[in-house]
Amino acid sequence: MIDKLIEKIKTTNNPSVIGLDTDISYLPDDMLNKINSLEQAAAAITEFNKNIIDAIFEIAPAVKVQVAYYEQLGVAGIQAFYDTLSYAKQKGMVTIADVKRNDIGSTASAYSKAYFSGVEIKGKRLIGFEADFITVNGYLGSDGLKPFIKDCQERDKGIFVLVKTSNPSSAELQDQELSTGKPFYQHVGQLISDLGQDLIGKYGFSKVGAVVGATHPKQAKVLRQLYPSVFFLAPGYGAQGGSAEDLKVCFDSNGLGAIVNSSRGIICAYKKEKYKGMDYSEAAYNACLDMKDDLNKVIK
């Protein structure tokens, strides 16, 4: 799956993933004014997401769908989450379910079944929320990662493990120095690099990747140098303050090694003066092209 993602990036010449982290407040007024229930909100978000996917699927390689924005709408929101993932897959996009799942043993295995391997019922294997990649919390240790890694190997899927996250307070834990003299995030980077060595594809990257925030370029540079086979999912570009220049360190000399997420910068682009007069899908298309150009200038 990591090879498929890289090939989509190369085909579109676009190392970005569009975050469909769609809060109800992001919808245009004409949609908001018709909403009186959670069910109507979920239906409107699904329509909004599908229209954006229709606008960008030929120019962007992937979407990332953050489950929290859908869970807040209850059962109907979970249906919208499922429908969004499924529609992006139908359009040929690589899908990342941003669910940050983990636990230990059988519970981690159940989480992996939800997104990767499914459950067997009367000889049929059925998957609840099939995605190509999911985000995983690695801070429970290797026994919480191995069920996901097993499915990555057997089902050709991929995971992005939290290593150095984009939020400002990540340093409170992730930058703490261990007895080895290394910060905690580097130890987690080493762990996932070691666990992913048997899942390296033809481009030299493993199906076991890392979440490395665009807002921490110094740490990203170190991680890129230390773990050349680990592919990065880099959140934090745009609305969170990360710039293309910050992200340059995430890529290798071939211009590979990372995919950069933007959520509000794309799906709320219609609210910006730059895209005034465009509807939300047209603005998302143009913002996606602008992000692509911005990234490619520094990568190349």
C-alpha positions in Angstrom: 0.0 0.0 0.0 2.9 2.4 0.6 4.0 1.8 -3.0 0.5 2.7 -4.2 0.5 5.9 -2.2 3.9 6.9 -3.5 2.8 6.1 -7.1 -0.3 8.3 -6.6 1.9 11.1 -5.4 4.1 10.7 -8.4 1.2 10.5 -10.8 -0.4 13.7 -9.5 2.9 15.3 -8.7 1.3 16.3 -5.5 2.6 15.2 -2.0 -0.5 16.4 -0.2 -3.4 14.7 1.5 -6.7 16.6 1.9 -8.1 16.4 5.4 -11.9 16.0 5.4 -12.1 16.9 9.1 -15.4 18.5 8.4 -17.0 20.3 11.3 -20.6 21.5 10.9 -19.4 25.1 11.3 -17.3 24.7 8.1 -20.4 24.4 5.9 -21.7 27.3 3.9 -24.7 29.2 5.2 -27.1 27.8 2.6 -26.4 24.3 3.9 -26.3 25.3 7.6 -29.7 27.0 7.4 -31.4 23.8 6.5 -30.0 21.8 9.4 -32.2 21.0 12.4 -30.9 17.6 13.6 -27.8 15.5 13.9 -29.1 13.4 11.0 -29.5 16.4 8.8 -26.0 17.7 9.8 -24.5 14.3 8.9 -26.2 14.3 5.5 -25.0 17.8 4.8 -21.5 16.9 5.7 -21.6 13.9 3.5 -22.8 16.0 0.5 -20.1 18.6 1.2 -17.4 16.0 1.4 -18.5 14.2 -1.8 -18.5 17.5 -3.7 -15.0 18.3 -2.6 -13.8 14.8 -3.5 -15.4 15.2 -7.0 -13.4 18.5 -7.3 -10.0 17.2 -6.2 -9.8 13.5 -6.9 -7.8 13.9 -10.1 -5.2 16.4 -8.6 -4.7 15.0 -5.1 -3.6 11.5 -4.2 -5.3 11.0 -0.9 -7.8 12.1 1.7 -7.6 11.8 5.5 -10.9 11.5 7.3 -10.7 12.4 11.1 -13.3 10.4 12.9 -13.9 12.8 15.8 -15.7 15.2 13.6 -18.2 12.4 12.7 -18.5 10.8 16.2 -19.8 14.1 17.6 -22.9 13.6 15.3 -23.7 10.2 16.8 -24.8 7.2 14.7 -25.6 9.4 11.6 -22.1 10.9 11.8 -20.5 7.5 11.8 -22.5 6.7 8.6 -21.1 9.9 7.1 -17.6 8.8 8.1 -18.2 5.5 6.4 -19.8 7.1 3.3 -16.9 9.6 2.9 -14.2 6.9 3.1 -16.1 4.7 0.6 -16.7 7.5 -1.9 -13.1 8.6 -1.9 -12.1 4.9 -2.5 -14.6 4.7 -5.4 -12.9 7.7 -6.9 -9.5 6.0 -6.8 -8.1 8.1 -3.9 -5.9 6.6 -1.2 -7.8 6.7 2.1 -6.4 7.5 5.5 -8.8 7.0 8.5 -7.4 9.3 11.2 -8.6 7.3 14.2 -5.5 7.2 16.4 -6.5 3.8 17.6 -4.6 1.5 20.0 -4.9 -0.8 22.9 -3.2 -4.0 23.8 -3.6 -7.6 22.7 -7.0 -8.7 21.5 -8.4 -5.1 21.7 -5.8 -3.8 19.3 -6.6 -6.7 17.1 -10.3 -5.7 17.1 -9.4 -2.2 16.2 -7.4 -3.5 13.3 -10.2 -5.7 12.2 -12.5 -2.6 12.1 -10.4 -0.9 9.4 -8.2 -3.6 7.8 -9.0 -7.3 8.1 -12.6 -7.4 9.0 -14.6 -10.1 10.8 -15.6 -13.5 9.3 -19.3 -14.2 9.2 -20.4 -17.5 7.6 -17.3 -17.7 5.5 -17.4 -14.1 4.3 -14.9 -11.5 5.6 -16.7 -8.2 6.2 -14.9 -4.9 7.0 -16.7 -2.2 8.9 -14.7 0.9 7.9 -12.2 -0.2 5.2 -9.3 2.2 4.8 -5.9 2.0 3.1 -4.1 3.5 6.1 -5.0 4.4 9.7 -3.3 6.5 12.3 -2.2 4.6 15.4 -1.0 5.7 18.9 2.3 3.9 19.4 2.8 5.0 23.0 1.4 1.7 24.4 4.5 -0.2 23.1 5.0 -2.9 20.6 2.3 -5.3 21.7 -0.2 -2.6 20.8 1.3 -2.2 17.3 1.9 -5.8 16.3 -1.8 -6.6 15.4 -1.9 -3.6 13.0 1.5 -4.5 11.5 0.3 -8.1 11.0 -2.6 -6.9 9.0 -0.4 -4.4 7.1 1.6 -7.4 6.0 -1.2 -9.8 5.2 -3.7 -7.3 3.8 -1.4 -4.8 2.1 -2.4 -1.9 4.4 -0.4 0.8 6.1 -0.3 2.7 9.4 1.1 6.0 10.5 2.2 5.9 14.1 2.3 9.0 16.3 5.9 10.0 16.8 6.2 13.8 17.0 2.8 15.4 16.8 2.0 18.9 15.7 0.4 20.2 18.8 2.4 22.7 20.9 2.3 20.7 24.1 3.7 17.5 22.5 7.0 18.5 24.0 5.7 17.8 27.5 6.0 14.1 26.9 7.6 13.4 23.4 10.7 15.6 23.9 11.5 14.3 27.4 15.0 12.9 27.5 15.5 9.2 28.4 18.4 7.6 30.2 19.9 6.9 26.8 20.2 10.7 26.2 17.7 10.5 23.4 14.3 12.2 23.5 11.3 10.0 23.8 10.0 10.7 20.3 13.3 9.3 18.8 12.9 6.1 20.8 9.4 5.7 19.3 10.9 6.4 15.9 13.5 3.7 16.4 10.8 1.3 17.5 8.6 1.7 14.5 11.6 1.7 12.1 12.6 -1.7 13.6 9.1 -3.1 13.5 8.6 -2.0 9.9 11.8 -3.4 8.4 10.1 -6.5 6.9 7.4 -4.3 5.2 9.6 -2.1 3.0 8.4 -1.6 -0.6 10.1 -1.0 -3.9 10.6 2.7 -3.2 12.5 2.0 0.0 9.7 3.0 2.5 7.9 0.8 5.0 4.1 0.3 5.4 4.8 1.3 9.0 5.0 5.1 8.8 5.1 8.0 11.3 3.1 11.1 12.1 5.6 13.9 12.2 4.2 17.4 12.6 5.0 20.2 10.2 5.3 22.6 13.1 8.4 20.9 14.4 11.0 21.0 11.6 14.0 20.6 13.8 12.8 17.2 15.1 11.5 16.2 11.6 14.9 16.8 10.2 16.5 14.5 12.8 13.9 11.8 12.2 14.3 11.9 8.4 18.1 11.4 8.8 17.8 8.6 11.4 15.0 6.6 9.9 15.2 6.8 6.1 12.7 4.0 5.5 9.9 5.6 7.5 7.4 7.5 5.5 5.9 10.6 7.2 2.3 11.8 7.4 2.9 15.5 8.2 0.0 17.4 9.7 0.2 21.1 10.7 0.6 22.8 7.3 -1.3 26.0 6.8 -3.9 26.7 9.5 -1.7 25.3 12.3 1.3 27.4 11.2 3.5 24.9 9.4 5.0 26.2 6.1 6.3 24.5 3.0 9.8 25.6 4.0 9.4 23.9 7.4 8.3 20.7 5.6 11.3 20.5 3.2 13.2 18.5 5.8 10.6 15.7 5.7 11.6 14.7 2.2 14.6 12.8 0.9 16.9 13.7 -2.0 14.4 12.1 -4.5 11.6 14.3 -3.2 9.9 11.4 -1.5 9.3 10.3 2.1 6.3 12.4 3.2 2.7 13.4 2.5 1.5 16.7 3.9 -2.0 17.2 5.3 -4.1 20.3 5.0 -7.7 20.3 6.3 -9.2 23.7 7.0 -6.9 25.3 4.4 -8.7 23.3 1.7 -12.2 22.7 2.8 -12.7 26.2 4.2 -10.8 27.9 1.4 -14.1 29.4 0.1 -14.1 31.7 3.2 -10.7 33.3 2.2 -10.5 36.5 0.3 -8.2 34.9 -2.2 -11.0 32.6 -3.4 -13.8 35.0 -3.0 -16.7 34.4 -5.4 -16.0 30.6 -5.7 -18.2 28.0 -4.3 -16.6 25.6 -1.7 -15.7 22.9 -4.1 -14.1 25.2 -6.7 -12.2 27.0 -3.9 -11.0 23.6 -2.6 -9.8 22.7 -6.0 -7.8 25.9 -6.4 -6.4 25.8 -2.9 -5.3 22.2 -3.5 -3.4 23.4 -6.6 -1.9 26.3 -4.7 -0.7 23.9 -1.9 0.8 21.5 -4.5 2.8 24.3 -6.1 3.9 25.7 -2.7 5.2 22.3 -1.7 6.8 21.4 -5.0 8.8 24.7 -5.0 10.7 23.7 -1.8 10.9 20.0 -2.4 12.5 20.4 -5.8 
